[in-house]
């Protein structure tokens, strides 16, 4: 029984699900709540309902991981044989049943929440997410760049879900007051949107790196991933351009909106960005340029995962600066 539970946790990438939960809770309690325009303002989406939203997101993501492994079993036996779960420790039929249960529960909860806040059209977000994950596993991931963009979009959607269910309620409650003061909640959207964009672009980089790592198995099964279509040289060029482009955007945002926009100078953010984002991205660039085998790309994949985690954890710095330092 314990072995079966461990296999299920591996199948649904439980650590990744915890990161999804942390990301959404961080957006709500470390970014949005402390940055509300007044101490008298309160978040309007209930704590219990928000916990359901996080659970729904985790369920849909878990279902996506299951169906991806289900359709990728043969390629994974070449790319990463020791990590294969479906068809080894979990029967293929059991995997499909788990996928169906998690999708039904995740979408069902999402539809309930959409109607709860009187915005039923938000139900489509959950239906589109499950549909994208299905078509990604069955079709998109075998096409040039389409699968990479689909996964990146869904990853960027994780922090945005907090905005989608909170901002309409804030506008409903405080909209007239904000209009009288010529203000809006746009800056909250901008903050969470920045985290969302970072999640999108770093996921896109990681997806291409993973494709380079899985080159042999993907080619054997006729996939048209970026490394297979462009070749090693131009894949590296593409990755370096994306990494350096991400670094340039981070530096611009850091200098314009964080470091020099507050008094006194925000040395904390400056040091955090330099040590935990800029340096790892430069190291990643070098790692990609020198990569020549599966092991090298695996190290690059680990590096970008650290960068992604550091990006999410910057929310803790924002909370500290806004609440403790009161910048």
C-alpha positions as CSV (number, residue, x, y, z in Angstrom):
1,X,0.0,0.0,0.0
2,X,2.8,2.4,0.9
3,X,4.6,1.6,-2.3
4,X,1.4,2.3,-4.3
5,X,0.9,5.7,-2.6
6,X,4.5,6.6,-3.3
7,X,4.0,5.7,-7.0
8,X,0.9,7.9,-7.2
9,X,2.7,10.8,-5.6
10,X,5.5,10.4,-8.1
11,X,3.0,10.1,-10.9
12,X,1.2,13.4,-10.0
13,X,4.6,15.2,-9.3
14,X,3.6,16.0,-5.7
15,X,6.4,18.5,-5.1
16,X,5.3,20.4,-8.1
17,X,1.7,20.5,-6.8
18,X,3.0,21.9,-3.5
19,X,4.8,24.6,-5.5
20,X,1.5,25.4,-7.3
21,X,-0.2,25.7,-3.9
22,X,2.5,27.9,-2.5
23,X,2.5,30.2,-5.6
24,X,-1.2,30.9,-5.3
25,X,-1.1,31.4,-1.6
26,X,1.9,33.7,-2.0
27,X,0.1,35.8,-4.6
28,X,-2.9,36.2,-2.3
29,X,-1.3,36.7,1.1
30,X,2.2,37.9,0.3
31,X,1.4,40.2,-2.7
32,X,-2.2,41.2,-2.9
33,X,-3.2,41.5,0.8
34,X,-0.3,43.6,2.0
35,X,-0.5,45.8,-1.2
36,X,-4.2,46.7,-0.8
37,X,-4.5,50.5,-0.9
38,X,-5.9,50.9,2.6
39,X,-5.6,49.0,5.9
40,X,-9.5,49.0,6.0
41,X,-9.7,47.1,2.7
42,X,-10.1,43.3,2.9
43,X,-9.8,40.6,0.3
44,X,-13.3,39.5,-0.7
45,X,-12.8,36.0,-1.9
46,X,-13.3,33.8,1.2
47,X,-10.4,31.8,2.7
48,X,-12.3,28.5,2.4
49,X,-13.3,29.3,-1.2
50,X,-9.7,30.2,-2.0
51,X,-8.5,26.9,-0.5
52,X,-10.9,25.2,-2.9
53,X,-9.5,27.2,-5.8
54,X,-6.0,26.0,-4.9
55,X,-7.2,22.4,-4.5
56,X,-8.9,22.6,-7.9
57,X,-5.8,23.9,-9.6
58,X,-3.7,21.1,-8.0
59,X,-6.2,18.5,-9.1
60,X,-6.3,19.7,-12.7
61,X,-2.5,19.9,-12.8
62,X,-2.2,16.3,-11.3
63,X,-4.6,15.1,-14.0
64,X,-2.4,16.7,-16.6
65,X,0.7,15.0,-15.3
66,X,-1.1,11.6,-15.3
67,X,-2.3,11.8,-18.9
68,X,1.1,13.1,-20.1
69,X,2.8,10.1,-18.6
70,X,0.1,7.8,-19.9
71,X,0.7,8.8,-23.6
72,X,4.5,9.2,-23.1
73,X,5.3,5.8,-21.7
74,X,7.1,4.4,-24.7
75,X,9.3,7.5,-25.2
76,X,10.0,7.8,-21.4
77,X,11.2,4.2,-21.4
78,X,14.1,5.5,-23.6
79,X,14.5,9.0,-22.1
80,X,14.1,8.2,-18.4
81,X,13.4,4.5,-17.9
82,X,13.9,4.6,-14.1
83,X,11.2,7.3,-13.7
84,X,8.4,5.5,-15.6
85,X,5.4,4.8,-13.4
86,X,2.5,4.1,-15.7
87,X,2.5,0.5,-16.9
88,X,5.2,-0.3,-14.3
89,X,4.0,0.3,-10.7
90,X,0.6,1.7,-11.7
91,X,-1.6,-0.1,-14.3
92,X,-2.5,2.0,-17.3
93,X,-6.3,1.6,-16.6
94,X,-5.8,2.8,-13.0
95,X,-3.9,5.8,-14.3
96,X,-6.8,6.7,-16.6
97,X,-9.3,6.3,-13.8
98,X,-7.2,8.6,-11.6
99,X,-7.0,11.1,-14.4
100,X,-10.8,11.1,-14.8
101,X,-11.5,11.5,-11.1
102,X,-9.1,14.4,-10.7
103,X,-10.3,16.2,-13.7
104,X,-14.0,15.8,-12.8
105,X,-13.3,17.0,-9.2
106,X,-11.1,19.9,-10.3
107,X,-13.5,21.2,-13.0
108,X,-16.5,20.6,-10.7
109,X,-15.0,22.7,-7.9
110,X,-14.0,25.4,-10.4
111,X,-17.5,25.6,-11.8
112,X,-18.9,25.8,-8.3
113,X,-16.5,28.7,-7.4
114,X,-17.4,30.5,-10.7
115,X,-21.1,30.4,-9.9
116,X,-20.4,31.3,-6.2
117,X,-18.9,34.6,-7.1
118,X,-21.6,35.1,-9.8
119,X,-19.2,35.0,-12.7
120,X,-20.1,31.7,-14.4
121,X,-18.0,32.5,-17.5
122,X,-14.9,31.8,-15.3
123,X,-15.9,28.1,-15.5
124,X,-14.4,28.1,-19.0
125,X,-10.9,28.6,-17.5
126,X,-11.1,25.2,-15.9
127,X,-12.5,23.5,-19.0
128,X,-9.9,25.1,-21.3
129,X,-7.1,24.1,-18.9
130,X,-8.2,20.5,-18.9
131,X,-8.7,20.5,-22.6
132,X,-5.2,22.0,-23.3
133,X,-3.6,19.4,-21.0
134,X,-5.4,16.6,-22.9
135,X,-4.5,17.9,-26.3
136,X,-0.9,18.7,-25.2
137,X,-0.4,15.0,-24.2
138,X,-2.1,13.6,-27.2
139,X,-1.0,16.0,-30.0
140,X,0.4,19.4,-29.2
141,X,3.7,18.2,-27.6
142,X,4.6,16.4,-30.8
143,X,4.3,19.6,-32.7
144,X,6.9,22.3,-33.1
145,X,6.7,24.8,-30.2
146,X,2.9,24.4,-29.8
147,X,3.2,22.1,-26.8
148,X,5.9,24.2,-25.2
149,X,3.7,27.3,-25.4
150,X,0.6,25.5,-24.1
151,X,2.4,24.3,-21.0
152,X,4.0,27.7,-20.5
153,X,0.6,29.4,-20.8
154,X,-0.9,27.1,-18.2
155,X,2.0,27.7,-15.8
156,X,1.6,31.4,-16.2
157,X,-2.2,31.0,-15.5
158,X,-1.5,29.6,-12.0
159,X,-0.8,33.0,-10.3
160,X,-3.3,34.8,-12.6
161,X,-6.1,32.5,-11.2
162,X,-5.8,34.5,-7.9
163,X,-6.5,37.7,-9.8
164,X,-9.4,36.3,-11.8
165,X,-11.3,35.4,-8.7
166,X,-10.4,38.3,-6.5
167,X,-10.3,41.5,-8.5
168,X,-14.0,41.3,-9.7
169,X,-15.0,41.0,-6.0
170,X,-12.7,43.9,-4.9
171,X,-14.2,46.1,-7.7
172,X,-17.7,45.1,-6.6
173,X,-17.0,46.0,-3.0
174,X,-14.7,49.1,-3.3
175,X,-15.2,50.1,-7.0
176,X,-17.0,53.4,-6.3
177,X,-14.6,54.4,-3.5
178,X,-11.6,53.8,-5.8
179,X,-13.3,55.8,-8.7
180,X,-13.9,58.7,-6.4
181,X,-10.2,58.8,-5.5
182,X,-9.2,58.2,-9.2
183,X,-7.5,54.9,-8.3
184,X,-7.8,51.3,-9.3
185,X,-6.5,47.9,-8.5
186,X,-4.4,47.9,-11.6
187,X,-1.2,47.8,-9.7
188,X,-2.2,44.5,-8.0
189,X,-2.8,43.1,-11.5
190,X,0.6,44.4,-12.6
191,X,2.4,42.7,-9.6
192,X,0.7,39.4,-10.1
193,X,1.0,39.7,-13.9
194,X,4.8,40.1,-13.5
195,X,5.0,36.9,-11.6
196,X,2.8,35.3,-14.2
197,X,5.0,36.4,-17.1
198,X,8.1,35.2,-15.2
199,X,6.4,31.8,-14.8
200,X,5.5,31.7,-18.5
201,X,8.9,32.6,-19.9
202,X,11.0,30.4,-17.5
203,X,8.7,27.5,-18.1
204,X,9.1,28.0,-21.9
205,X,12.9,27.9,-21.4
206,X,12.7,24.8,-19.2
207,X,10.4,23.0,-21.7
208,X,12.9,23.5,-24.6
209,X,15.8,22.4,-22.3
210,X,13.7,19.2,-21.4
211,X,13.1,18.6,-25.1
212,X,16.9,18.8,-25.7
213,X,17.4,16.4,-22.8
214,X,14.8,13.9,-24.3
215,X,16.0,14.3,-27.9
216,X,16.7,10.6,-28.5
217,X,13.4,9.2,-27.3
218,X,11.4,12.0,-28.9
219,X,13.1,11.5,-32.3
220,X,12.5,7.7,-32.1
221,X,8.7,8.4,-31.8
222,X,8.5,11.0,-34.6
223,X,8.0,14.1,-32.4
224,X,8.7,17.5,-33.9
225,X,10.2,19.3,-30.9
226,X,12.3,22.4,-31.1
227,X,15.7,20.5,-30.9
228,X,14.6,18.0,-33.5
229,X,13.4,20.7,-36.0
230,X,16.1,23.3,-35.4
231,X,19.0,21.1,-34.5
232,X,21.4,21.5,-31.6
233,X,23.1,24.8,-32.7
234,X,19.9,26.8,-33.3
235,X,18.2,25.4,-30.2
236,X,21.1,26.7,-28.1
237,X,20.8,30.1,-29.9
238,X,17.1,30.2,-29.1
239,X,17.6,29.3,-25.5
240,X,20.4,31.9,-25.0
241,X,18.2,34.6,-26.6
242,X,15.3,33.7,-24.3
243,X,17.5,33.6,-21.2
244,X,19.2,36.9,-21.9
245,X,15.9,38.5,-22.9
246,X,14.4,37.4,-19.6
247,X,17.5,38.8,-17.7
248,X,17.1,42.1,-19.6
249,X,13.4,42.4,-18.7
250,X,14.2,41.6,-15.0
251,X,16.9,44.2,-14.8
252,X,14.6,46.8,-16.4
253,X,11.8,46.1,-14.0
254,X,14.1,46.0,-11.0
255,X,15.7,49.3,-11.7
256,X,12.6,51.2,-12.9
257,X,9.9,50.0,-10.6
258,X,11.6,48.6,-7.5
259,X,15.1,49.8,-6.7
260,X,14.9,53.4,-7.6
261,X,11.2,54.0,-7.1
262,X,11.3,53.8,-3.2
263,X,13.1,55.7,-0.5
264,X,15.5,54.6,0.8
265,X,17.2,52.7,-2.0
266,X,15.9,49.1,-2.1
267,X,19.2,47.2,-1.5
268,X,17.3,44.0,-0.5
269,X,15.7,43.5,-3.9
270,X,18.9,44.5,-5.6
271,X,21.0,41.9,-3.8
272,X,18.2,39.3,-4.1
273,X,17.9,39.8,-7.9
274,X,21.7,39.8,-8.4
275,X,22.5,36.6,-6.4
276,X,19.4,34.5,-6.9
277,X,18.2,35.5,-10.4
278,X,20.8,37.3,-12.5
279,X,23.8,35.1,-11.6
280,X,21.9,31.8,-12.0
281,X,20.6,33.0,-15.4
282,X,24.1,33.8,-16.5
283,X,25.3,30.4,-15.3
284,X,22.4,28.8,-17.2
285,X,23.5,30.6,-20.3
286,X,27.0,29.2,-20.0
287,X,25.6,25.7,-19.2
288,X,23.4,25.7,-22.3
289,X,26.3,26.9,-24.6
290,X,28.6,24.2,-23.3
291,X,25.9,21.4,-23.2
292,X,26.7,18.4,-25.3
293,X,24.8,15.5,-23.8
294,X,21.8,14.5,-21.8
295,X,23.5,15.0,-18.4
296,X,24.5,18.6,-19.3
297,X,20.9,19.5,-20.2
298,X,19.7,17.8,-17.0
299,X,22.0,20.2,-15.1
300,X,20.6,23.1,-17.1
301,X,17.0,22.0,-16.3
302,X,17.9,21.9,-12.6
303,X,19.3,25.4,-12.8
304,X,16.2,26.9,-14.4
305,X,14.1,25.2,-11.8
306,X,16.1,27.0,-9.1
307,X,15.6,30.3,-10.9
308,X,11.8,29.6,-11.1
309,X,11.7,28.9,-7.4
310,X,13.7,32.0,-6.6
311,X,11.2,34.0,-8.7
312,X,8.3,32.7,-6.7
313,X,10.1,33.3,-3.4
314,X,10.6,37.0,-4.2
315,X,7.0,37.3,-3.0
316,X,8.4,36.8,0.5
317,X,10.7,39.8,0.0
318,X,7.8,41.9,-1.2
319,X,5.8,41.0,1.9
320,X,8.8,41.9,4.1
321,X,9.3,45.2,2.4
322,X,5.6,46.2,2.4
323,X,4.7,45.0,5.9
324,X,7.9,45.0,8.0
325,X,9.9,47.8,6.3
326,X,6.8,49.6,5.2
327,X,8.3,50.8,1.9
